[in-house]
Amino acid sequence: MGTTRQAKRTLLRQYLAEARLERITEADFSLLRQRLATVSEAYLRGLVRSCGVELDPVVEGVRQDSFEELGRTLAALAREYQEAVAEGDRERARRCRRAVLTGKEHARLAARRAGSSPEASARKEEMASWMLVWLENPGIFPAWLALRRKAAGNSQP
């Protein structure tokens, strides 16, 4: 039933070696989606995240491995969003918002997952709240994050 996961990883590595990419842009990601048409966008995003090549913020999406990663990726998306707005690129700004909306929904689903500990659920709800701040006003998110970290004495979250 189609190509195995390992074969898809191999195809991705071959593409990266041929293209000699230092960074995967949205255009590269789109081309990869065409080449690996049978994989979902989420699966491909996971593959490119694991390949060790730098990713454009919209390609990387919102990372929820830690609060540090969450803050880093949301700040990068905020910068990307602000640039898109300044350039009048409504589609790119929309893709930034969509990445954060998707991340928020994933966090909320993880918080409600059956069998999740109360601590894990609270952590994911806190992550979703960070994304709500971003969605309310992406331009203030980096300053909000800096103030939040300062108030918390740099402790996580």
Residue frames as qw, qx, qy, qz and C-alpha x, y, z in Angstrom:
[[0.000, 0.887, 0.461, 0.000, 0.00, 0.00, 0.00],
 [0.130, 0.966, -0.086, 0.205, 2.34, 2.73, -1.13],
 [0.486, 0.521, -0.495, 0.497, 5.75, 3.69, 0.08],
 [0.683, -0.467, -0.475, 0.299, 6.88, 2.84, 3.59],
 [0.287, -0.953, -0.021, 0.098, 7.91, 5.46, 6.13],
 [0.629, -0.451, 0.379, 0.508, 11.57, 4.57, 5.72],
 [0.522, 0.366, 0.515, 0.573, 11.31, 4.92, 1.95],
 [0.047, 0.930, 0.285, 0.229, 9.72, 8.34, 2.39],
 [0.470, -0.813, 0.166, 0.300, 12.54, 9.39, 4.68],
 [0.642, -0.099, 0.495, 0.577, 14.98, 8.19, 2.04],
 [0.351, 0.678, 0.457, 0.456, 13.18, 10.19, -0.67],
 [0.193, -0.977, -0.095, 0.000, 13.31, 13.27, 1.55],
 [0.586, -0.598, 0.330, 0.436, 17.04, 12.82, 2.21],
 [0.593, 0.224, 0.520, 0.573, 17.68, 12.33, -1.51],
 [0.169, 0.873, 0.341, 0.306, 15.79, 15.53, -2.32],
 [0.363, -0.917, 0.068, 0.152, 17.68, 17.48, 0.33],
 [0.650, -0.338, 0.439, 0.520, 21.02, 16.14, -0.96],
 [0.491, 0.461, 0.516, 0.530, 20.16, 16.94, -4.59],
 [0.036, 0.912, 0.278, 0.300, 18.81, 20.41, -3.84],
 [0.545, 0.084, -0.340, 0.762, 21.58, 21.18, -1.31],
 [0.273, -0.796, -0.274, -0.466, 19.15, 23.14, 0.79],
 [0.270, 0.166, -0.564, 0.763, 20.33, 25.08, 3.80],
 [0.299, 0.171, 0.472, -0.811, 16.75, 26.04, 4.64],
 [0.096, 0.389, 0.877, 0.265, 13.39, 24.54, 3.69],
 [0.200, 0.075, 0.000, -0.977, 11.08, 27.27, 2.46],
 [0.617, 0.312, 0.465, -0.554, 7.34, 27.06, 1.91],
 [0.631, 0.549, -0.354, -0.417, 8.03, 26.50, -1.81],
 [0.212, 0.370, -0.904, 0.039, 10.33, 23.58, -0.99],
 [0.358, 0.050, 0.800, -0.479, 7.73, 22.16, 1.38],
 [0.679, 0.440, 0.123, -0.575, 5.09, 22.41, -1.35],
 [0.528, 0.513, -0.630, -0.248, 7.36, 20.59, -3.79],
 [0.012, -0.223, 0.941, -0.253, 8.02, 17.88, -1.20],
 [0.563, 0.214, 0.550, -0.578, 4.26, 17.48, -0.70],
 [0.707, 0.499, -0.215, -0.452, 3.92, 16.89, -4.44],
 [0.373, 0.457, -0.807, -0.020, 6.78, 14.37, -4.49],
 [0.074, -0.012, -0.936, 0.345, 5.43, 12.52, -1.44],
 [0.413, -0.228, -0.288, -0.833, 1.78, 12.95, -2.34],
 [0.663, -0.322, -0.653, -0.177, 0.57, 10.05, -0.22],
 [0.438, -0.211, -0.593, 0.642, 1.70, 11.57, 3.08],
 [0.170, -0.888, -0.428, -0.006, -0.26, 14.02, 5.19],
 [0.176, 0.827, -0.159, 0.510, 0.99, 17.54, 5.75],
 [0.600, -0.720, 0.263, -0.227, 1.44, 16.78, 9.46],
 [0.944, -0.122, 0.207, 0.227, 3.53, 13.67, 8.72],
 [0.642, 0.558, 0.015, 0.526, 5.69, 15.54, 6.22],
 [0.142, -0.879, 0.187, -0.415, 6.17, 18.39, 8.70],
 [0.798, -0.535, 0.276, -0.018, 7.44, 15.82, 11.21],
 [0.890, 0.197, 0.157, 0.381, 9.82, 14.40, 8.62],
 [0.416, 0.716, -0.062, 0.557, 11.30, 17.76, 7.68],
 [0.429, -0.836, 0.199, -0.279, 11.62, 18.74, 11.35],
 [0.864, -0.387, 0.301, 0.112, 13.76, 15.66, 11.91],
 [0.819, 0.483, 0.054, 0.306, 16.03, 16.20, 8.89],
 [0.628, -0.433, -0.010, 0.647, 18.32, 18.74, 10.56],
 [0.295, 0.350, 0.309, 0.833, 17.82, 21.48, 7.97],
 [0.051, 0.264, 0.327, -0.906, 16.63, 24.93, 9.07],
 [0.111, 0.555, 0.793, 0.223, 12.94, 25.52, 8.37],
 [0.111, -0.386, -0.135, -0.906, 10.97, 28.64, 7.53],
 [0.251, -0.056, 0.608, -0.751, 8.65, 29.49, 10.43],
 [0.734, 0.131, 0.006, -0.666, 5.47, 28.49, 8.59],
 [0.708, 0.239, -0.655, -0.113, 7.05, 25.19, 7.55],
 [0.222, 0.167, -0.820, 0.500, 8.22, 24.43, 11.10],
 [0.513, -0.566, -0.518, -0.385, 4.87, 25.41, 12.59],
 [0.438, -0.689, 0.281, -0.505, 4.25, 25.59, 16.32],
 [0.549, 0.169, -0.781, 0.247, 6.49, 23.29, 18.37],
 [0.637, -0.586, 0.026, -0.500, 5.02, 22.04, 21.63],
 [0.775, 0.069, -0.559, 0.286, 7.85, 19.84, 22.88],
 [0.463, -0.342, -0.439, 0.690, 8.63, 22.40, 25.58],
 [0.000, 0.919, 0.303, -0.254, 7.67, 25.91, 26.58],
 [0.298, -0.581, 0.379, 0.656, 11.03, 27.06, 25.25],
 [0.259, 0.114, 0.768, 0.575, 10.28, 25.61, 21.81],
 [0.097, 0.756, 0.647, 0.016, 6.73, 26.96, 21.96],
 [0.124, -0.871, -0.072, 0.471, 7.96, 30.47, 22.68],
 [0.305, -0.385, 0.553, 0.673, 10.67, 30.28, 20.02],
 [0.226, 0.285, 0.791, 0.492, 8.36, 29.12, 17.25],
 [0.040, 0.837, 0.539, -0.085, 5.54, 31.50, 18.18],
 [0.185, -0.778, 0.111, 0.590, 7.99, 34.43, 18.22],
 [0.274, -0.166, 0.677, 0.662, 9.31, 33.37, 14.79],
 [0.152, 0.553, 0.767, 0.289, 5.78, 33.16, 13.44],
 [0.068, -0.874, -0.315, 0.364, 5.01, 36.59, 14.91],
 [0.211, -0.564, 0.374, 0.705, 7.99, 38.07, 13.05],
 [0.213, 0.130, 0.806, 0.537, 6.93, 36.32, 9.85],
 [0.071, 0.737, 0.672, -0.016, 3.36, 37.56, 10.31],
 [0.113, -0.831, -0.083, 0.538, 4.49, 41.16, 10.92],
 [0.218, -0.336, 0.580, 0.709, 6.69, 41.06, 7.79],
 [0.175, 0.382, 0.831, 0.365, 3.81, 39.70, 5.73],
 [0.008, 0.844, 0.491, -0.217, 1.48, 42.43, 6.97],
 [0.183, -0.718, 0.170, 0.650, 4.08, 45.13, 6.29],
 [0.152, -0.193, 0.715, 0.654, 4.54, 43.79, 2.75],
 [0.595, 0.232, -0.019, -0.769, 0.79, 43.49, 2.18],
 [0.377, 0.159, -0.885, -0.222, 1.09, 39.70, 1.75],
 [0.670, -0.236, 0.208, -0.672, -2.28, 38.66, 3.16],
 [0.916, 0.077, -0.356, -0.167, -1.87, 35.02, 2.10],
 [0.540, 0.273, -0.637, 0.478, 1.42, 34.60, 3.98],
 [0.246, -0.308, 0.460, -0.796, -0.10, 36.31, 7.05],
 [0.831, -0.109, -0.060, -0.542, -3.05, 33.90, 6.79],
 [0.824, 0.156, -0.536, 0.100, -0.69, 30.90, 6.68],
 [0.188, 0.321, -0.633, 0.679, 1.01, 32.14, 9.87],
 [0.538, -0.209, 0.296, -0.761, -2.34, 32.44, 11.64],
 [0.895, 0.033, -0.291, -0.337, -3.40, 29.02, 10.36],
 [0.594, 0.254, -0.682, 0.342, -0.21, 27.46, 11.78],
 [0.072, -0.222, 0.602, -0.764, -0.98, 28.92, 15.21],
 [0.721, -0.082, 0.049, -0.686, -4.66, 27.96, 15.04],
 [0.848, 0.121, -0.507, -0.098, -3.65, 24.38, 14.18],
 [0.372, 0.255, -0.702, 0.551, -1.19, 24.32, 17.07],
 [0.367, -0.212, 0.400, -0.812, -3.84, 25.62, 19.47],
 [0.852, -0.022, -0.152, -0.501, -6.28, 22.92, 18.40],
 [0.734, 0.192, -0.629, 0.169, -3.62, 20.23, 18.80],
 [0.095, 0.262, -0.645, 0.712, -2.83, 21.51, 22.30],
 [0.589, -0.140, 0.234, -0.761, -6.50, 21.49, 23.26],
 [0.884, 0.068, -0.371, -0.276, -7.00, 17.99, 21.89],
 [0.558, 0.230, -0.690, 0.400, -3.94, 16.79, 23.82],
 [0.179, -0.269, 0.512, -0.796, -5.28, 18.43, 26.99],
 [0.742, -0.047, 0.150, -0.652, -8.56, 16.51, 26.65],
 [0.583, 0.272, -0.751, -0.150, -6.98, 13.20, 25.63],
 [0.881, -0.394, -0.072, -0.253, -8.26, 10.31, 27.68],
 [0.917, -0.136, -0.154, 0.342, -5.63, 9.05, 30.04],
 [0.344, 0.612, -0.216, 0.678, -3.74, 12.33, 30.20],
 [0.464, -0.349, -0.555, 0.595, -2.52, 13.20, 33.66],
 [0.080, -0.928, -0.337, 0.136, -3.88, 16.40, 35.22],
 [0.374, -0.652, 0.254, 0.608, -0.37, 17.89, 34.95],
 [0.358, 0.048, 0.663, 0.655, -0.08, 17.07, 31.24],
 [0.112, 0.737, 0.626, 0.229, -3.55, 18.46, 30.58],
 [0.211, -0.904, -0.146, 0.342, -2.75, 21.66, 32.46],
 [0.420, -0.406, 0.432, 0.687, 0.51, 22.02, 30.51],
 [0.271, 0.312, 0.694, 0.589, -1.26, 21.72, 27.17],
 [0.031, -0.868, -0.496, -0.021, -3.99, 24.15, 28.28],
 [0.317, -0.773, 0.081, 0.544, -1.27, 26.64, 29.23],
 [0.371, -0.114, 0.592, 0.707, 0.30, 26.19, 25.81],
 [0.157, 0.627, 0.675, 0.356, -3.08, 26.81, 24.17],
 [0.161, -0.909, -0.281, 0.265, -3.40, 30.01, 26.19],
 [0.361, -0.491, 0.340, 0.716, -0.05, 31.23, 24.83],
 [0.254, 0.217, 0.703, 0.628, -1.37, 30.67, 21.33],
 [0.005, -0.821, -0.570, -0.037, -4.53, 32.59, 22.17],
 [0.254, -0.784, 0.029, 0.566, -2.35, 35.56, 23.18],
 [0.319, -0.179, 0.596, 0.715, -0.56, 35.24, 19.83],
 [0.157, 0.497, 0.753, 0.400, -3.86, 35.07, 17.92],
 [0.097, -0.867, -0.407, 0.271, -5.23, 38.10, 19.74],
 [0.167, 0.968, -0.164, -0.092, -2.25, 40.25, 18.68],
 [0.924, 0.142, -0.030, 0.353, 0.79, 38.60, 17.07],
 [0.350, 0.734, -0.175, 0.555, 2.74, 41.84, 17.20],
 [0.370, -0.732, 0.346, -0.456, 2.79, 41.97, 20.97],
 [0.972, -0.170, -0.159, -0.039, 3.55, 38.29, 21.52],
 [0.695, 0.281, -0.386, 0.537, 7.37, 38.61, 21.72],
 [0.056, -0.507, 0.346, -0.788, 7.08, 41.44, 24.30],
 [0.787, -0.389, 0.009, -0.478, 4.42, 39.49, 26.23],
 [0.942, 0.005, -0.300, 0.153, 6.67, 36.43, 26.28],
 [0.446, 0.394, -0.418, 0.686, 9.66, 38.44, 27.52],
 [0.353, -0.489, 0.261, -0.754, 7.57, 39.98, 30.31],
 [0.910, -0.252, -0.126, -0.305, 6.09, 36.62, 31.24],
 [0.840, 0.128, -0.382, 0.363, 9.53, 35.03, 31.48],
 [0.179, 0.460, -0.385, 0.780, 10.85, 37.94, 33.50],
 [0.590, -0.446, 0.130, -0.660, 7.89, 37.76, 35.91],
 [0.972, -0.156, -0.129, -0.115, 8.40, 34.01, 36.27],
 [0.424, -0.736, 0.515, 0.114, 12.11, 34.50, 36.93],
 [0.352, 0.511, -0.711, -0.331, 12.91, 32.61, 33.72],
 [0.365, -0.043, 0.912, -0.180, 11.28, 29.46, 35.11],
 [0.243, -0.096, -0.758, -0.598, 9.03, 27.44, 32.87],
 [0.542, 0.602, 0.486, 0.326, 6.46, 27.99, 31.65]]
